Amino acid sequence: MVYVDNAYIPHNGKKWCHLIADSLDELHEFAQKIGLKREWCHNEDHYDVVPSMRRIAVLNGAREVTMVEIVAIRRKLRRESKSEQ
């Protein structure tokens, strides 16, 4: 599953949201599908997207979540990743 939050964090004159997924492969595949470049990935686990790209992500199947929910999802994914190592 791919998730996009409603953070709208202001930075450099734009507002940004976060795009994450249950796996890095799924994240990068989805990002490529909607026109994001892999080098735009932050901390190797998410993409920052502007509101127009957020809408595109949702139209392509990303699940809308709150900022609180996306933080919880990222923490869970990081725990799972660490336990697999």
N, C-alpha and C positions, 0 to 999 in steps of 0.2 A: 504494500500500500504506500502511496505517496501522500504527503501531508503538506499543507501550506497554512501558515498562521495569519493572524490579523494584527500583527505588531505595529506596522506603519511607523517604524523608527526613523526619525529625520536624520539625514546625513548628506552632506554636500549638496544641499538644496533639493534633495529628493526624499521620498519616504520609501522604506524598505521592509519587506516581509521575509520570512524564512521558508525554504522549501527543503524538506527532508523525506527520507523513505526508509522502509524496513531493512533495506540492504543498500550498500554502495553501488552494486551493479544496477539495481532497480533505479536508484537515484540518477546515476549518470545516463542510463538509457532514456529515462523520462525527460531529463534535462535536454538531451540532444534532440529528442522528438519535438520539444517546444522551442528549440532554437537557442539554447544556452550553450556556451562553450565550456568544455571541461575545466579549462584553466580558471574559470570564474568560481569554482568550488572553493568554499572557505573551510579551513580547518579539516579538510578532507571528509566532511560529513554533512555539509549543507550548502545551498546556494542562497544568496540574497536576491530578491526579486522586487521590482517596482510594481505598483498596483496594476498596471496594464498587463504585465507578465503574470501576475497572480491570477487575473481573470482568465488568461489563456491556460494556465495550469489547471484551474478548476474546470474549464470547459473540456479539458483533456483527461479528466478523471481524478485530479488531486482532491483529497478530502480536506474541506475547510475545518480548521481547528483554531482554538484560542491560543494566545501566547502562552498561557499557563499550561495548556494541554501539550503544546509542542515541546516545552521544556521537559515535561514528564516523559514524553515519548523518547526524546533524545537521551535522557538519563537511563531509561530502560534499555535502549539499544546499546548504549555504551557498556552497561553492566553485562549484557548478553555477550557482547564482543570480547570483553575481558575474560569472561568465564570460558569462552571457547579457546582461549590461548593457552 
